[in-house]
Every structure is written in C-alpha cells, then in structure tokens.
Amino acid sequence: MSRTGPDSAPDAETALSRVRAAAGRLEATEASQREAAADFASALYDAHRLGLTWVELAQAAGLASPETARSRAERSESAGHRRARGHASGPDFDEATLAATVSVAEAAATLRVSRPTVYAWASSGRLQVVRNESNGRIRVLRSALTEPREG
C-alpha cells in the first residue's frame, strides 16, 4: 500500500487507529491471562499445602501430569503467590549490583544453557549469584561467567 496519494492520510490514520485499538485489547487480554494463571498457580500451591497430592491436583485441573501441576504451583511460589498474599515485591537491585551482574536469561545465553540450568547451578553453588531478599530475584555475578566453579 502506497502512502503518497491524496487519500493515503485518512487510510493511514484509520490503520494506525485500528492497530492501537487491537494493541489495547491484546494488552487487556494478556493482563487477564496473567492474573488467571497466577490465581491458578496459587490455588494449586494452597491445595498441595493442604495435603492433596500432585496426582490428584493434575487430574482435577485436567493437566497432563503431576509434574505439570507442580511446575505451575512453583511459579506461584516464586512470583504471584507472594503478591496474592499481600507481600510487597520489594525494590529491585541497586545500580552497583546491576553493573556487577547479569540477568538469569543473559547468563543462560552466555553459557549456552537453559534458564532452569542457571537456577540449578545457582542453587548448587556452581554459579555465584546475588539474591534480592525482599522479592527473591537473583542475578548472576559477571565474574562467575568467566571463572566457573566445578560442579
């Protein structure tokens, strides 16, 4: 479509208006989906804490496996569950910490491993990380990427 003719301005403006409206609807849908996912994860977490097994929860939720139910609940514990219970997410990292560290995604890309592997290595001590105690987030020390520990 050419935007040089005399009739192009109204067409372009109409197209942009349509894009803006669609983007707004998409954002609202995605926000609703995130909220529903957090609520679902929180419900799984709470039900498991009450003694229901992952098998029972997977069957009740129509999930493929107990591992899927557990994974969804773990998302709750690491993110939405704390917020749903009214706990503050806390401040993020200060500038000095940000300069000395990389995100989990950046570390995974640099090391050519998955994000879960970075978390596992951090948990085992193979990678040195900094944890924000108020919100649970971690960042990997840049020096850990050049001087990896044996695991």
Contacts in CASP RR format, 6 or more apart in sequence:
PFRMAT RR
TARGET T0000
AUTHOR 0000-0000-0000
METHOD contacts of the structure
MODEL  1
MSRTGPDSAPDAETALSRVRAAAGRLEATEASQREAAADFASALYDAHRL
GLTWVELAQAAGLASPETARSRAERSESAGHRRARGHASGPDFDEATLAA
TVSVAEAAATLRVSRPTVYAWASSGRLQVVRNESNGRIRVLRSALTEPRE
G
1 8 0 8 1.000
1 11 0 8 1.000
2 8 0 8 1.000
3 12 0 8 1.000
37 72 0 8 1.000
37 75 0 8 1.000
38 76 0 8 1.000
38 79 0 8 1.000
38 80 0 8 1.000
38 81 0 8 1.000
38 83 0 8 1.000
38 84 0 8 1.000
39 84 0 8 1.000
40 61 0 8 1.000
40 72 0 8 1.000
41 72 0 8 1.000
41 73 0 8 1.000
41 75 0 8 1.000
41 76 0 8 1.000
41 79 0 8 1.000
41 80 0 8 1.000
41 81 0 8 1.000
42 76 0 8 1.000
42 80 0 8 1.000
42 81 0 8 1.000
42 84 0 8 1.000
44 57 0 8 1.000
44 61 0 8 1.000
44 69 0 8 1.000
44 72 0 8 1.000
44 73 0 8 1.000
44 76 0 8 1.000
45 73 0 8 1.000
45 76 0 8 1.000
45 77 0 8 1.000
45 81 0 8 1.000
47 57 0 8 1.000
48 54 0 8 1.000
48 57 0 8 1.000
48 70 0 8 1.000
48 73 0 8 1.000
53 66 0 8 1.000
54 66 0 8 1.000
54 67 0 8 1.000
54 69 0 8 1.000
54 70 0 8 1.000
55 66 0 8 1.000
57 63 0 8 1.000
57 66 0 8 1.000
57 69 0 8 1.000
57 73 0 8 1.000
58 64 0 8 1.000
58 65 0 8 1.000
58 66 0 8 1.000
58 68 0 8 1.000
58 69 0 8 1.000
61 69 0 8 1.000
63 69 0 8 1.000
63 72 0 8 1.000
76 84 0 8 1.000
78 136 0 8 1.000
82 89 0 8 1.000
82 135 0 8 1.000
83 89 0 8 1.000
88 134 0 8 1.000
88 135 0 8 1.000
89 134 0 8 1.000
89 135 0 8 1.000
90 132 0 8 1.000
90 134 0 8 1.000
90 135 0 8 1.000
91 132 0 8 1.000
91 134 0 8 1.000
91 135 0 8 1.000
92 132 0 8 1.000
92 135 0 8 1.000
92 137 0 8 1.000
93 101 0 8 1.000
93 130 0 8 1.000
93 132 0 8 1.000
93 137 0 8 1.000
93 139 0 8 1.000
97 130 0 8 1.000
97 139 0 8 1.000
98 139 0 8 1.000
100 130 0 8 1.000
100 141 0 8 1.000
100 142 0 8 1.000
100 143 0 8 1.000
101 129 0 8 1.000
101 130 0 8 1.000
101 139 0 8 1.000
101 140 0 8 1.000
101 141 0 8 1.000
101 142 0 8 1.000
102 110 0 8 1.000
102 139 0 8 1.000
102 140 0 8 1.000
102 142 0 8 1.000
102 145 0 8 1.000
103 139 0 8 1.000
103 140 0 8 1.000
104 115 0 8 1.000
104 118 0 8 1.000
104 119 0 8 1.000
104 138 0 8 1.000
104 139 0 8 1.000
104 140 0 8 1.000
105 115 0 8 1.000
106 140 0 8 1.000
107 118 0 8 1.000
107 127 0 8 1.000
107 140 0 8 1.000
107 144 0 8 1.000
107 145 0 8 1.000
108 114 0 8 1.000
108 115 0 8 1.000
108 117 0 8 1.000
108 118 0 8 1.000
110 145 0 8 1.000
111 117 0 8 1.000
111 118 0 8 1.000
111 145 0 8 1.000
111 148 0 8 1.000
113 121 0 8 1.000
118 127 0 8 1.000
118 140 0 8 1.000
119 138 0 8 1.000
121 127 0 8 1.000
121 151 0 8 1.000
122 128 0 8 1.000
122 129 0 8 1.000
122 138 0 8 1.000
122 140 0 8 1.000
124 151 0 8 1.000
125 149 0 8 1.000
125 151 0 8 1.000
126 148 0 8 1.000
126 149 0 8 1.000
126 150 0 8 1.000
126 151 0 8 1.000
127 140 0 8 1.000
127 141 0 8 1.000
127 144 0 8 1.000
127 148 0 8 1.000
127 149 0 8 1.000
128 140 0 8 1.000
128 141 0 8 1.000
128 143 0 8 1.000
128 144 0 8 1.000
128 149 0 8 1.000
129 138 0 8 1.000
129 139 0 8 1.000
129 140 0 8 1.000
129 141 0 8 1.000
129 144 0 8 1.000
130 138 0 8 1.000
130 139 0 8 1.000
130 141 0 8 1.000
131 137 0 8 1.000
131 138 0 8 1.000
132 138 0 8 1.000
END
